[in-house]
Amino acid sequence: MPLSITQLKISDAEYAQRNHRLQEIIDELGVDGVVLFDADYIKYYVGFAFIPTERPMAYVMSKSGEQAMFVPRLEVEHAESMGVIDRVALYHEYPDLNHPMNVLIDMIKDMGISGTIGADSDGYPWIFGYRGEPLSKLTGQEVINCRAPIEDQMAVKSQAEIDLLKESCKWANLAHMLLQKYTKVGIGEVEVSQRASNEATLMMLEAIGPIWRNNSSYYEGAMAGYRGQIGRNAAIPHALTSNIKFQEGDVLVTGASAPIWGYVSELERTMILGKPTDDQKYMFDHMINLQTLAMEALEPGKPCSEVDKEVREYFDTHQLMPYWKHHTGHTIGLRYHEGPFLDIGDDTPIEVGMVFTVEPGLYVPELGGFRHSDTVVVTEDGAEMITYYPRDLESLTLPV
């Protein structure tokens, strides 16, 4: 049954399920409650999306299941609109005569959280110049880190989350089509990226605008671009946009995504501008083999490390390790990088419902970088690739 346009969001019932699991985590950790400062954790449990600044904010749950938000005055109405919140505590501003954390401490006490506290950090992080005392010092209570079980919960996606990610893949695909169409010799990457991204976003708004929300701090809308990975710069996996002009013979490494209620997919392709050389064909073919191997290696119950190990064995067998720079992939969802990771150092068992990027790459300093990335859902039978842009060299060779 196709996804109904009215279901393009996480339901209140699912938020309730997530918070039920958080209450179980409280019991498992043996704490009196949890305090979460991380914006993505707060978004995950209550759907409250905000831009983290120097003004501290937190989501608090007591052992009894009471839920509260701690926010500055400018976010009160926003927080009160969240249906799953029992109470909202506000402070006027930061900095102020009364430090905001004093208000949070009063709320924690009022909620009956008098013993050990689970928190994602011992106090609000020092963002944008914020300064404050640790939570443990202010409360006089033990604070233990609760990130691991929360990350484990977020790593396994529900069907609703997968549906949002599939919707993201759809608009990323469109943005990438436009990016490829507009890429020409002599044009700069910013011009092409902006044109493709803007047009794809406008088409997305026309199709699903009435029920679409961004809820992401990473992207404004559907996007596709190069981020400086052009020509020899394509051999730098995390280059930065520098408005390089396209030239014949360039190796181009792309990136495309679209935020759908905070969820983002990842689509990356390697393209060649003009007729590929033999060296470019050689590296491209090995890159395809590596990615195919990695996707076929994904299966429930296997440690993440085993997937990366199989990929690295291919690198070794074909004397390609000088061109290796990073692990095979990572999970993705509300953040464009999540854990666990497809890396020999991560033995987390792969589970049905995990969503990975699969992106082993080859980086040759004088030639360029070669990396496809696809978003893949782990199923009972292995893996389902939910990005669907062409992967073959012929489709990704641009005419001059």
C-alpha positions in Angstrom: 0.0 0.0 0.0 1.6 3.3 -1.0 2.3 6.0 1.6 -0.6 8.3 2.0 0.3 12.0 1.7 -1.3 12.7 5.1 1.1 10.3 6.8 4.2 12.2 5.9 5.3 12.7 9.6 5.9 10.8 12.8 2.6 10.2 14.6 1.9 11.1 18.2 1.5 7.4 18.9 5.0 6.7 17.7 6.4 9.5 19.9 4.5 7.8 22.8 6.2 4.5 21.9 9.6 6.1 21.8 9.1 7.7 25.2 7.8 4.4 26.7 11.2 3.0 25.6 13.0 6.0 27.2 11.2 5.2 30.5 12.4 1.6 30.2 16.0 3.0 29.7 15.6 5.0 32.9 14.7 1.7 34.7 17.5 -0.2 33.1 20.1 2.5 34.1 18.7 2.7 37.6 18.3 6.5 37.5 15.6 8.7 38.8 15.2 10.5 35.5 17.0 11.7 32.3 18.0 15.2 31.1 18.6 15.5 27.4 20.3 18.6 25.9 21.1 17.2 22.5 18.8 18.8 19.8 18.5 15.5 17.8 17.6 13.5 20.9 14.9 16.1 21.8 13.6 16.0 18.2 13.5 12.2 18.3 11.4 12.0 21.5 9.0 14.9 21.2 9.4 16.3 17.6 10.6 19.6 18.9 13.0 21.0 16.3 15.1 24.0 17.2 18.5 25.6 16.5 20.9 25.1 19.4 22.4 28.4 20.5 23.9 29.8 23.7 20.4 29.6 25.2 20.2 26.2 27.0 17.3 23.9 26.4 16.5 20.5 27.7 14.0 17.6 27.7 13.5 16.0 31.0 11.7 12.7 31.9 11.2 11.5 35.5 11.1 7.8 36.5 7.3 8.1 36.7 7.1 9.2 33.1 6.4 12.9 33.6 7.8 14.9 30.6 8.9 18.5 30.6 10.7 21.0 28.4 13.1 23.6 29.7 13.3 26.6 27.3 14.0 30.3 27.0 11.1 32.7 26.7 11.4 32.9 23.0 10.6 29.2 22.6 7.7 28.9 25.1 4.8 28.9 22.6 6.7 26.5 20.4 7.3 24.1 23.2 3.8 24.3 24.5 2.5 23.3 21.1 4.1 19.9 21.5 1.2 17.6 22.5 3.3 15.1 24.3 4.8 17.5 26.9 3.3 17.7 30.4 5.0 20.9 31.5 7.2 23.7 30.2 9.7 25.6 32.4 10.9 28.9 31.1 13.7 31.4 31.8 13.9 34.9 30.4 17.2 35.0 28.6 20.8 34.0 28.6 22.9 35.6 30.0 20.6 37.0 32.7 20.8 38.0 36.4 19.5 34.5 37.3 21.5 31.8 35.4 19.0 29.7 33.3 20.4 26.5 34.8 18.9 27.5 38.2 15.5 27.2 36.6 16.3 23.7 35.3 17.5 22.6 38.7 14.3 23.8 40.3 12.2 21.9 37.7 14.3 18.7 38.2 13.6 18.8 42.0 10.0 19.6 41.5 9.7 16.5 39.3 11.0 14.3 42.1 14.3 13.5 40.4 16.4 13.4 43.6 18.8 10.5 43.0 21.1 9.7 40.1 20.4 11.5 36.9 21.0 10.1 33.4 22.1 12.8 30.9 23.6 13.0 27.5 26.2 15.5 28.9 26.9 16.8 32.4 25.4 20.2 31.8 24.5 22.2 28.7 27.4 22.1 26.1 29.4 25.2 25.6 27.7 26.3 22.3 28.0 29.8 20.8 29.8 31.1 23.9 27.5 29.6 26.6 29.1 29.0 30.0 27.7 27.2 33.0 28.4 24.8 35.8 28.1 21.0 35.3 24.7 19.5 36.1 26.3 17.3 38.8 27.8 20.3 40.6 24.5 22.2 40.5 22.3 19.4 41.7 24.8 17.7 44.0 23.6 14.4 42.4 25.5 11.8 40.5 25.1 12.2 36.7 25.7 9.2 34.4 25.9 9.2 30.6 22.8 7.7 28.9 23.8 8.2 25.3 24.5 4.6 24.4 21.0 3.1 24.9 19.4 6.2 23.2 21.7 5.8 20.2 20.8 2.1 20.1 17.1 3.0 20.0 17.6 5.6 17.3 19.6 3.2 15.1 16.7 0.9 14.4 14.2 2.8 12.3 10.4 2.3 12.4 8.4 1.9 9.2 7.3 5.5 9.5 11.0 6.6 9.6 11.9 4.5 6.6 8.9 6.0 4.7 10.3 9.5 5.4 13.7 8.4 4.3 12.3 7.0 1.1 10.6 10.4 0.5 13.9 12.1 1.0 15.5 9.8 -1.6 12.8 10.8 -4.1 13.7 14.5 -3.9 17.4 13.9 -3.7 17.1 11.9 -6.9 15.4 14.8 -8.6 18.0 17.3 -7.4 20.8 15.1 -8.6 19.1 14.8 -12.1 19.1 18.5 -12.3 22.7 18.8 -11.1 23.9 16.4 -13.8 21.8 18.2 -16.4 23.2 21.7 -15.7 26.9 20.7 -15.2 28.8 22.1 -18.2 32.5 23.0 -18.9 33.3 26.5 -17.8 30.5 26.9 -15.3 31.2 27.2 -11.5 30.0 24.6 -9.0 28.0 27.1 -6.9 25.9 28.3 -9.9 25.0 24.7 -10.9 24.4 23.5 -7.3 22.2 26.5 -6.5 20.1 26.1 -9.7 19.6 22.4 -9.2 18.8 22.7 -5.5 16.4 25.6 -5.9 14.5 24.0 -8.8 14.2 20.7 -7.0 13.0 22.4 -3.8 10.3 24.3 -5.6 9.1 21.2 -7.3 9.0 19.4 -3.9 7.0 22.2 -2.3 4.5 22.1 -5.2 4.0 18.4 -4.7 4.1 18.0 -0.9 4.4 21.5 0.5 1.2 21.7 2.5 2.3 18.7 4.7 6.1 19.1 4.5 8.3 20.4 7.2 12.1 20.8 7.1 12.9 20.2 10.8 16.6 19.9 9.9 19.5 22.1 10.7 21.6 20.6 7.8 19.6 21.5 4.6 17.0 24.1 3.7 15.4 22.0 1.1 16.2 19.4 -1.6 19.8 19.9 -2.5 22.5 18.6 -4.8 26.1 19.8 -5.1 29.8 19.0 -5.3 31.3 20.6 -2.1 34.5 21.2 -4.0 35.1 17.6 -5.0 36.0 18.4 -8.6 39.0 17.3 -10.6 41.9 16.4 -8.4 40.1 18.0 -5.5 37.7 15.0 -5.8 40.4 13.0 -4.0 39.6 15.0 -0.8 36.6 13.2 0.7 35.4 16.1 2.8 36.5 19.1 0.7 34.7 22.4 0.9 32.9 24.4 -1.8 35.3 26.7 -3.6 33.4 27.5 -6.8 35.8 25.6 -9.1 35.0 25.9 -12.8 34.3 22.6 -14.5 36.9 21.4 -17.1 36.9 18.6 -19.6 38.3 15.4 -18.0 37.2 16.3 -14.4 36.2 13.6 -12.0 33.2 14.9 -10.1 31.9 13.6 -6.8 28.4 14.7 -5.9 26.1 14.8 -2.9 22.3 15.0 -2.8 19.7 14.9 -0.1 16.4 16.4 1.1 15.1 16.9 4.7 11.7 15.4 5.3 10.5 16.2 8.8 14.1 16.1 9.9 15.1 12.9 8.2 17.8 13.0 5.5 19.0 10.4 3.0 22.4 10.3 1.2 22.9 10.0 -2.5 26.4 10.4 -3.9 27.7 9.7 -7.4 31.0 9.8 -9.3 30.7 11.4 -12.7 33.2 12.1 -15.5 33.1 15.2 -17.6 33.9 14.1 -21.1 35.3 10.7 -22.3 36.7 8.7 -19.4 40.4 7.8 -19.5 41.5 4.2 -19.0 42.7 5.1 -15.5 39.4 6.7 -14.6 37.5 3.6 -15.9 39.8 1.4 -13.8 39.1 3.2 -10.6 35.4 3.6 -11.3 35.0 -0.1 -11.9 36.8 -1.0 -8.7 34.6 1.5 -6.8 31.5 -0.2 -8.2 32.8 -3.6 -7.2 33.6 -2.4 -3.7 30.1 -0.8 -3.1 28.4 -3.9 -4.5 30.4 -6.1 -2.2 29.5 -4.0 0.8 25.8 -3.9 0.0 25.7 -7.7 -0.5 27.6 -8.2 2.8 24.9 -6.4 4.8 22.8 -8.9 6.7 21.0 -9.1 10.1 23.1 -10.5 12.9 26.5 -9.8 11.3 28.8 -7.3 13.1 29.3 -4.0 11.3 33.0 -4.7 11.5 32.7 -7.8 9.3 31.3 -5.7 6.4 34.2 -3.3 6.5 36.6 -6.2 6.9 35.3 -7.8 3.6 35.7 -4.5 1.8 39.2 -3.9 3.1 40.1 -7.4 1.9 39.1 -6.4 -1.6 41.3 -3.3 -1.3 44.2 -5.5 -0.2 43.7 -8.2 -2.9 43.7 -5.6 -5.7 46.6 -3.5 -4.2 44.2 -0.5 -3.7 45.0 0.3 0.0 47.1 3.4 -1.0 43.8 4.9 -2.2 41.7 4.0 0.9 40.7 6.9 3.3 37.6 6.0 5.3 35.2 3.3 6.5 32.5 1.7 4.4 29.5 3.6 5.7 27.4 4.7 8.6 23.8 4.8 9.7 21.7 7.8 8.8 18.4 9.3 9.9 17.8 12.6 11.8 21.5 13.2 11.5 23.4 12.8 8.2 26.0 10.8 10.2 24.8 8.4 12.8 26.2 5.2 14.5 26.8 2.4 14.3 29.5 2.5 11.6 30.6 0.0 9.0 34.1 0.0 10.3 36.5 -2.7 11.6 36.4 -1.0 15.0 32.6 -1.3 15.4 31.3 -4.7 16.4 27.6 -3.6 16.7 25.4 -6.4 15.3 23.4 -5.3 12.2 19.7 -5.3 12.9 16.6 -5.3 10.7 15.5 -1.6 10.3 18.9 -0.1 10.4 19.5 2.3 7.6 23.1 2.7 6.3 24.9 4.7 3.8 27.2 2.4 1.7 30.1 4.4 0.4 33.6 2.8 0.1 35.8 5.2 -1.9 39.0 5.3 -3.8 41.1 8.5 -3.7 43.9 9.0 -6.2 45.7 12.3 -5.6 46.6 13.1 -9.3 43.4 11.6 -10.7 40.5 12.3 -8.4 38.1 10.6 -6.0 35.7 7.7 -6.9 32.7 7.3 -4.5 29.1 6.3 -4.8 26.9 6.5 -1.7 23.5 4.9 -1.5 21.0 4.7 1.4 20.2 1.1 2.2 17.6 -0.4 4.6 18.5 -3.7 6.3 15.7 -6.2 5.9 15.2 -9.9 6.9 16.6 -10.9 3.5 19.7 -8.6 3.5 19.5 -5.0 2.2 17.2 -2.8 0.2 18.7 0.1 -1.7 16.2 3.0 -1.4 18.3 5.5 -3.5 17.9 4.6 -7.1 20.0 6.9 -9.2 22.0 5.2 -12.0 25.3 3.8 -10.9 27.0 2.8 -14.2 29.7 4.8 -15.9 27.8 5.4 -19.2 24.9 7.0 -17.4 27.3 9.2 -15.4 29.5 10.4 -18.2 28.7 14.0 -19.1 28.9 15.2 -22.7 31.3 18.0 -23.5 
